Amino acid sequence: MATSEDSNYDFIIVGGGTAGLVLAARLSEDPDVQVLVVETGVDQKDDPRVLTPALWSKLMKTEADWAFDTVPQKALGGRNTPFPHGRLLGGTSAINGLVFTPVPKSNVEGWAALGNPGWEWESFDKSFQKVFTLTDNKGHVVGNGPLQVSYPDQSNNNWPAIWKETLAGLSFSVSGDCLFKTGAGNGLVANPECVHPVTKQRSFAHTAYLVPALERSNLTALTGVTVGKVVFGTAGSAEEDVVAEGIQYRDGNKETKIIKARKEVILAAGVFNSPALLERSGIGSAELLSKLGVEVVVDNPNVGENLQNHVIVTVASEVKQGGPKTLLDDLRRGDLETIAAAMAAYYGNPATPSGPFATAGTSVTGQLPFPEIHTDAGKEDLERILDSTLSSSPESGGLAKVSAEFVRAMLSSPDEAAGCYITIPGWAMLNPDGTLGTPPADTADDSGFFSIALLSTHPLSRGSTHITSSYPTSESTSNHGIAIDPGYLSHPLDVEVFARNLRFLETILATEPLAAQLKAVRVPPAGGFKDLDVGKSYVKNFGLGGNHFVGSCAMVPREMGGVVDPCLRVYGTKNLRVCDASIIPLIPRANPQAAVYGIAEHGAAIIKKI
């Protein structure tokens, strides 16, 4: 692998994660260009913790995880909230929960409406369809992209059918796969997982995109190095954009080296590291950079702003004696007999791996509109909280104003989702550090649990991510020199919507046939969420962030708060781009993994045309 100052490539991609490996594979399809992808982590594609779907959480807080942490969150009682972020080839696509949720048409059209021509649904969907090959449980195949996605085997799991009947009883659509067909959908959404339909192993950016592409002589992957900054030519003026000449990095021996780029440098380092690299390279708030001793190249205070994420809380119910049960609880309790049986089912016959290890177990959801929006009372309730919270919001103008208008439209529509209800056939309460908890011991030996993780789909709370040091730090205890403040629940509308979603969750739990299977809810305690103040307290006391961060290098006009233009070029530069989740200006309604794959395919198409 070339690593000296004399090394030259046409494209240098910083970040070998989900987006970076898609870009590397697509750009290297042109044999006349030399492509380099640089990654801090290493190759762990053969690690069973990566490949085995049910082990998806086992790489948290290991060498494969940046292990970022937020600053104390005021609305969450001053708690710091941790979250995983992939630090290996494949990035977060190698350690996430595998669920593949297409971004809705309304979200994509919202991105385009912010001043991003070329990102309309018809154009973006063409790029997205290049990502995946979907195999359903009947063997039908849709698409021909490199990423293999499939629906988990639910033959030994009665909960999806119970959930479907319950939502149907509440008059919601239960077609289950409409997002793939039309880009629109509400009600039951059964998401596929990034699991190969035959091997039952995780399919992710490394195995799907990078491995086949590395057969080309014009693609190089450099791992185990830390990129410090982008190297620019002579600083530009108000009339002249600056030129990215290459990158500066430190290798495993702590030696500083430079690699030159003939054409472009592309940052695909993720929602935190991409803005951090811009700031350490001199692109960001002049005030912040000057304090840290970083020479200002482009003064743009929008870098690192507009950070968004979903807050998630979980509610768990104990199943009645003799009710439906999966092996998930026994596995989490560490039952040796159950573990042995699960391992035998998955590893014992490589030709037909099966059992609980073959799935992450969180693919069946309900994406539901604002509660009672179809009634006059529901509409009046929504208008009341919209008028009070939006008028009292300290945010005004620019992207904040447009975001509020978008969220108002989403909440007001019976065809859009205000809450995502993720079903888990077992105990799924989260510990304060974000890890899965152990089922309570004070239950009958054969008791099981049914949990629902809830998130409000379109939060208006915004935060920031900014550097605290001029060069990346290796110690996770210092958060790698980055201060992350999502501003969870800082917008009053988010708290109001969450409380109403929690109250409606009780309605779901009390609806047949689900109600007939459950004892009293174990968490939260008796009393429930009929009182909206109880729901507000619950989300503040027990809420955690999802691994759904977006927005820190927003793709909107610069005067509105943007960092990149519709061609993903960083404002004030000629040949520096960002292409990852950080460019998403409005958060998708659920897990953004599929959106990031689509953005990378779309970005690659844009770059190849220019």
N, C-alpha and C positions, 0 to 999 in steps of 0.2 A: 504494500500500500504506500502511495506517495505521501510524504509528510514534511517535505522541506520547503524553504522559501522559493525554490525553483519550480515547485509543483504548480501547474496551471490547469485549470478546468474551465469549461464554458459556464457551467452552472454549479454553484456550491449551495447545497441545501443544509441548513443548520437545524438538526433535529431529526432523528430517525424513528419518529413515532408514527401515529396513525396517518396523518397528512403527509409527513415527510417521505415515507416509503411509497405512498401512492405517486407523489410527484417524481421521485427518483425512477420508479418503474416506467412511468409514462414519458418523461422527458428523454430517457435513455433509449426509447424506441427509435429515435433518430440516430443512426449509426455515425453521423458526422459531428456529433457533439460529445464532449466528455463531461460526465456528471459525477460529482462527489457528494455523498451524504455523510454528515458528521453527527455522531451520537455520544453522549456522555456515558451511557450505560454500555452493556455488552450483549452478546448473543446468548439468549436463554431459550431458544425455540424448542429445545429438547427437554426442558425442565418439566417434570410431571405436574408441578404446581401451575404452570402455564397451560399445559395441554388438557388437563382433566377439568371439565366444566365445573364440577362441584367444589373444586379446590380454589376457586377464583379469589377468595379472600385471604389465602395463605401467604401471599407475597406482600401483604401490607406490612409496612415498617421493616422491610428487609432491604437488601442491596438493590432490589429492583424497583424501589419506591422512593420518590423524592421526599415523602413523608412531610409534606407542608403542613403548616398550622396557621390558623388565623390569629389576628390580634384579638383581644377580648371583645366580645360582642355585647354591646350595651343592652339590646333588646332580649338577649338570651341570658340575662342575669350576670353578665361579665364573663361568661364562659369562653375559653378558647375552643374552637372546633377543628379537629384534625380531619384530614381526608387523604386518600391515596392519589398518587400521580405517577404514571409509569416512567421508570428510568432504566430502560433497556430497549433493544431493537424491537420495534413494534409499539413502544410507548404504552399508553393507557389501554390500547386495544389488546394488550397482552395480559392485563391484570384486572380488567373491569368485569362486571356481572353478565357480560355476553349478550344482553338484550339488544335487539336491532329494531329500533322504532323509527320508521320513515318520518321525516319532517313534513308537517301538513302543508298543503298548498297555500293556506292563508298566511302561514309564517313566511314562506318564501316570497309571496307577493308583497308582504309587509317590508321585507328587505329591499325589494326592487323599488317600492314606492318612496323610499328614503333618498332617492337620487342615485340609484344603481342600475342604469340600463344594461341589459345583457343578463340580468339575474331574474328575469320573469320566470314564472313556473314552467312554461313550456320548454324554455332553454335549460333551466336547471335540471328538470326531470330527465332530460336526455342524458345529461352527465351522470345523474344518480343511477340510471338504469345500467350503466357500464360497470357499476361496483360489484354486483352480487349475482349469484345463482341461487335461487330459492327452490328447495325441494320440500313439498308438503308430505303429509303422512300417507298419502295415497300414491306417492312416487311421481307425482306431476312436477315438472320442472319449469320454472319461470326465470328468464334472463340467462345471460351467459358471461357474467362478470367473474373475476377471480375469487372474490370472497364467497365462501360456502356458508349458506345459512339454511336452517331447517327448523321445523317445529318439534319440540320434545315429545317423546312418547308418553302419553297420558293414560295408557291402558290400565295401569294400576293406581290411578288417581281419580277419585270421584269428584274432587273439588271443582275442576273446571265446568263440569256439567251442572253442578249445584249453583255455581256463580252465574252461569248463563241463564238458567231458569229464573234466578232471583232478579237479574237485570231485566229479563223479559217481562216478569211480573210487575216491574216498575215502568213498563212501556218504553224501555230503551232498545235501540237496535242491537241485535246480537249476531250480525253477519260476521264480525270478527276480523276481517282482513281487508277492509275497504281502503285503508291508507295506501296499500300497495297498488290498488286498482285505479283510484281516482285522486289521491292526495287529500281526500276529505274523509272525515269519519267521526262518529261519536258513538258512545255506548260501549259494548264489549269490543276490546281490541286484544286479539291474541297475537302477540309478537313472536316472531321466530328468534332463534338464538344463533350466534356465530359459532355453530357447531357443524362439523362435517357430517353429512347424513350417513356415511358408511363407517368411518373410523371413530365417530363420536368424540373427536378431539376438537379443541378450540381452533377455529379458523380466524386468523388475524392478519394485520398488515404485513408482518414479517413472512409468514408462510405463504400467504395469498399473493402478495405483490413482490416482495424483495427476492425471495428464493429463486423464482423463475428468472427474474431480471438479472441476477448476478451471473448468469451464464454469458451475458454480454461483456465484451472486453472494454466497453466504454463506460462502465459503471463501477465505482469504487465505494465501499463502505468503510469508514474510519471510526472505530469505536474506542471507548475508554479515555476520551480526551474532553477537556473543558474549554469551550469557546468563551473568550473574554469579551470580544467586541468585534464589530465590523470595522474594517479599515477603509477610510475614505481618501480620495484624492484631494486636491486643493479645495478648500472650503468654498462653497458657492456664495453668491450674493443674492439679493432679492430678485435679480433677473436670471440667475443661473442655478439650477439644481445640482446638488453634489453627486458625485459618482462613487459607488461602492467598488473598491478595487480588490477586496478579498476579506479574509477573516484572520484574526489573531487568536491563538489557542495555546493551552498548556497540555503537554503530553503526560504520560504516566510518571515520567522522571522530573516533572515540574519545569521542563524546559519550554520557553516561549517560542513559538514558531508562527510563521505567516504562510498562508496559501492564497494564491491569486486567482481571481475569477475573470475570464475574458468577457463574459456576457453579463451574468447576473448573480447576485447573492439573494437567496430566498430563506427567510426565517420561517421555520415550521416547528418551533421549539415549545409551543403550547401557550396556554393562556397567561402563564406567569413568566416563563423564561423568554418568550418573544418580546414583550414590552420591556423586560429587564435588559435584554440585549440592546434594544433600541436606546434605552437610557444610558447604559454604560458606553454606548458608541457615540453619545452626544446628541441624541434625538429625544426630546422630551421637554419638560418644564425647565426653562433656563434658571429659575429660582432654585429648584431642587438640585439640578446638576451642579450649579455653582457651589452650593453648600458642600457637595461631596467631592469637589475638585475635578469634575469632569468637564472637559472643554465642550462648549455648546456648538454643535454643528447646525442643527435645525431646532428652533424654539417652537415646540408644539406641546402645550400643557395637557392635551387630550390623551397623550400616551399613558396607558395604565389606568385610565378612568373608564366609566361605564361597565364595571365588572358586575356580572349577574350570576345568580345561582338559584336553585330551588331549595327551599327548606322542606325537610321530610320529618314526619312523626309516624310512629307505629302504634297500632291498637291490636291487642292480642286477646283472643277468646279461647276458653277451654272447651274441648269437644265433649259431648255427652258420652257416657259409657256405651260402647258398641257403635259409636258413630264413625264416620269416615276417618281414616288415619293413613298417613304415609310414614316412611321410615326416617323422615328428616329429624324428628325430635329424638329418636333413639340414637341417631348418629351424633347429634350435638351433645347428647348426654354421655357419649363415649361408650355406649353398649358394645362390648367386644364381639358378640355374636352377630349383631347387625352390621358392624363394620366389616367383619370377615365375609359375610354374605354379599355385601355391596361390592367389595373388592373382587370377589370371585365373579360376580356378574359383569363387572366392567373390564377387569384385566384377565380373567380366566380364559376367555375365548376371543382372541383378537379379531376373528372374522365377524362376530356379532356382539360387540360390547353393548351393555344395557344397564338398567338399574339406576339408582339415585345419583351415582357419580357421573352419569351421562347428561345431566342438565343442571343449570343453576337454580331452577325452580321458581323463577319470578316472572314468567312470560305472560301470564294471563292477567289482564287489567280491565278497569273500567275508566274510560275517559269521558267524563260526564259534564254537562253544562252547569251553569250557576244554578244552585238549588231553587226549584219552583219558578224558573224563568218563564215557563209556559203559562203561568197564572198571573192575574193582575196583582196579587199580593207580592209575588216574587219580583215582578218588574218594579213595583213601587219600592220594595226593600232595596233592590240594587241601585235604583236612581238615588235613593236617599243616601246610601253610603258613598256612591260616586260623587255626588254633589258636595258632601261634607269633607271627604278625604282629599279629593283633587283640588278643591278650592283652598284647603288649608295647607296643602303641600308647599314646602319651601322651594321646590324646584319649579322653574318656569323658563320657557323659551328653549329653542334649539331641540336637541335630541330628547330631552326630558319631556317637553311638551308633546312631541310627535309620539313618543312611547306611550304617554298617558292616553292619547287619542286611540292608539292601536289597542291597548288593553281594554278601554271602554267598549270598543267594537266587539272584541272577543267575548267579554263577559255578557254583553247584551244579546248575543246570538244563541239561540237554542241549538244551533248546529256546530258550535265550537265548544271546546272543553275548558272548564274552570277548575276542575280537579281531576287528578289522576290517582286512581285507587288500585294499588298493586297488591295482588293476592299472593300470599305465601302459605303453603300447606304445612304449617308448623310454627314453632315459637320463633319470632323474628324481632324481638325487642333489642334495640341497640344499646350498647354501653356508652358512657360519656365519651370514650375515645373513638367511637364510630364502629367498633368491632361488634360482631354478633354475640348476644348474651346466651347464657345456658338456660334451658327450660327449668322452671321452678321444681324443687324436689317434693313439695307438699301436695302432690297429686297421686292419683292411683297409678299403679305400675303400667297400665295399658292406656293411660290418658294421652291424648294428642292435643294439638293446638291449631288454631287457624288465625292467621294474622293478616292485617291490611296495613301497608305502608302508604301514607297519603302525602301528596304534594299538591300545592296550588300551582297551576300550570303557567300563569303569566304574571310573575311578581314585578312590581314596580320599584322595589328597593334596588338601589345601585351602590356600588362600592368602588374600591380602587386597589391596585397592586403596584407598588413602587420599590425601587432599590433602596437599600440602606447602606450599601458599600459599593465602591467603584469597581470591584472585581468579584466574581462569584466566590463564595466561601464553600468549602467542602463539608463543613459540619452541619448536620441537620438541626442541631440545637440552636443555631443562629438563623434557622429558616433559609439558609443558603443566601443570606444577604438580601432578602425580599420581605417587605411588610405587606401582608394580605389582609384587607379589610372589606369583606363582602357587604357590610352594612345590612345584615339580615334583619328583616322586619322593620327597617327604618322608615319605610313608607306606611302610613296608617291604613291604606287600602288593603295591603297584604294581610294584615292581622284580621281585618273584618271578613275578608273572603275565606281565610283559613278557618275561622270560627264557624262559619256557615257550612263549609265542607265537612267539618267534624260533626256538626249537628246532623247533616244528611247521612253521614256514615252510620249513625245510630239507626236511622230509618232503614238503611240497607240491611244491617244486622238483624233487624226485627221483621224482615220480610221473608216469607217462605219461598223456597224450601230451606234457605240458609238458617233461618231462625230455629227450625226444628232440630238442627244438628248441634247447637251451641248452648253451653251453660252461660252463666253471667260472665260478662267481660272481666278479665283479670286485670288488665291495664288499659285504661285508667280505672280507678276504684269506682264503686257504686255511686250513682248520682248522674254520671254521664254528662252530655254536652248540650242538654236542652237550654241551659243558661249559657248564653254566648260568652259571658265573662269567664266561665270555666274553660271553654275551648281556647280563649285567648291566653289564659294562664298556662294551659297544657302545652301549647306550641312554644311558648316562651321558656317553659321549664324543661321540656324534653326535645325540642327541635334540634336537628342537626342538618348540616348542609349535604346535599347530594354531590356526587362527582360530576356536576353538570355545568361547570363554569364556562362562561363565554364573555365576549364583548370588550376586552381590554385594549384591542387595537381596532376599534370599530370601523367598518366599511360604510361611511357616510361622508357627505361633504365636510371639508375641514372646518368651515365656519359653523357647522352644526355640532361639532365635537368629534370629527373623524380623524383617523390616523392613516387609512389607506383609501385609495380611489377604487372605482369598480373593476379596474384591472389589477387590483391588489398591490399597486405600487405605493410605497410610503411617500406621503406628501413631502416635498422638498428634496426628493432624490430622483435620479434618473433610472437606476437599475437595481433598486432594493425593494423587495416585496415581502409581504407576510401572507402566509396561507395556512391557517389552522383555525381552531375554534375561537381564537381571539378576535377574528374579523367579524363574527356574527353580531349584528347590531341589536337584534331582538331575540331573546332566548326561545328556543323551541318549547313546545308544550310538555316534553318529557325528555327521556334519555337522548343526548345529542350525538351519540356515536355515529349513527347512520348519516346525520347531517354533515359531520366532519369528513367522512368518506366522500360524500357527494361534493362538498366544497373543494376537496383536493382534486377530484376528477375535473371539476369545472375550472379550477384554477390552472390545471395542467393544459386544458384545451385553450384557455385564454393565452397562456404564455407561448404555446406552440404556434398560435396564429399571428403573434406580433413579431 
